[in-house]
């Protein structure tokens, strides 16, 4: 995925319709600028992350340094609230089965 497409996808994931808050445009622009600053040369799409998410979550649940071993997934989860929510749910399920 090219970097513009990646940013556009992140923008769609992060910015859901908000109330008519007069500051909402400023807030959205600030978030967009932060996302642009954090964009890397190589990034995973949501589909890429979802294909590897089970492996990442298992590593986290076993106390392994998943962020170090899979930095592109870690970065994507920091930027994408939908994938982060999916990761948290999966990790919760895995951890509940360990006890």
C-alpha positions as CSV (number, residue, x, y, z in Angstrom):
1,X,0.0,0.0,0.0
2,X,1.4,3.4,-0.9
3,X,1.9,5.9,2.0
4,X,-0.9,8.1,0.9
5,X,-3.3,5.2,0.8
6,X,-2.0,4.2,4.2
7,X,-2.7,7.6,5.7
8,X,-6.1,7.7,4.0
9,X,-7.0,4.3,5.6
10,X,-5.8,5.5,9.0
11,X,-7.8,8.7,8.7
12,X,-11.0,6.7,7.9
13,X,-10.4,4.4,10.8
14,X,-9.7,7.2,13.3
15,X,-12.2,9.9,12.3
16,X,-15.7,8.9,12.9
17,X,-18.5,11.5,12.6
18,X,-18.6,13.7,15.6
19,X,-21.1,16.0,17.1
20,X,-21.2,19.6,15.9
21,X,-18.4,20.6,18.3
22,X,-16.9,23.9,16.9
23,X,-13.4,22.5,17.8
24,X,-13.9,19.2,16.0
25,X,-12.3,20.2,12.8
26,X,-9.2,21.5,14.7
27,X,-9.0,18.3,16.7
28,X,-9.3,16.2,13.5
29,X,-6.6,18.2,11.8
30,X,-4.3,17.9,14.8
31,X,-4.9,14.1,14.8
32,X,-4.2,13.9,11.1
33,X,-1.0,15.8,11.4
34,X,0.1,13.5,14.2
35,X,-0.6,10.5,12.0
36,X,1.3,12.0,9.1
37,X,4.3,12.6,11.4
38,X,4.2,9.0,12.5
39,X,3.9,7.5,9.1
40,X,6.8,5.2,8.2
41,X,8.3,4.2,4.9
42,X,7.1,0.6,5.4
43,X,3.7,-0.1,7.1
44,X,1.2,-2.8,7.3
45,X,-2.4,-2.4,6.3
46,X,-5.3,-3.5,8.5
47,X,-5.6,-6.7,6.5
48,X,-1.9,-7.5,7.0
49,X,-2.2,-6.9,10.8
50,X,-5.4,-9.0,11.2
51,X,-3.6,-11.9,9.5
52,X,-0.8,-11.8,12.0
53,X,-2.7,-10.6,15.1
54,X,-3.2,-14.0,16.6
55,X,0.5,-14.7,16.6
56,X,1.2,-11.2,18.0
57,X,-1.4,-11.6,20.8
58,X,-0.1,-15.0,21.8
59,X,3.5,-13.6,22.1
60,X,2.2,-10.8,24.3
61,X,0.2,-13.2,26.5
62,X,3.3,-15.3,27.0
63,X,5.4,-12.3,28.1
64,X,7.5,-12.2,24.9
65,X,8.6,-8.9,23.5
66,X,6.2,-8.9,20.6
67,X,6.7,-5.2,19.9
68,X,10.4,-5.9,19.3
69,X,9.8,-9.0,17.2
70,X,7.0,-7.5,15.2
71,X,7.5,-3.7,15.2
72,X,5.3,-3.0,12.2
73,X,2.3,-4.6,13.9
74,X,3.1,-2.6,17.1
75,X,3.3,0.6,15.1
76,X,0.0,-0.1,13.3
77,X,-1.8,-0.9,16.6
78,X,-0.6,2.4,18.0
79,X,-2.1,4.3,15.0
80,X,-5.2,2.3,14.3
81,X,-8.0,2.2,17.0
82,X,-10.0,-0.5,15.2
83,X,-7.1,-2.9,15.0
84,X,-6.0,-2.0,18.5
85,X,-9.5,-2.8,19.8
86,X,-9.4,-6.1,18.0
87,X,-6.0,-6.9,19.5
88,X,-7.2,-6.1,23.0
89,X,-10.2,-8.3,22.6
90,X,-8.1,-11.2,21.3
91,X,-5.6,-10.8,24.1
92,X,-8.4,-10.8,26.6
93,X,-9.7,-14.1,25.3
94,X,-6.3,-15.7,25.2
95,X,-5.5,-14.6,28.7
96,X,-8.8,-15.8,30.0
97,X,-8.1,-19.3,28.6
98,X,-4.7,-19.4,30.3
99,X,-6.2,-19.4,33.8
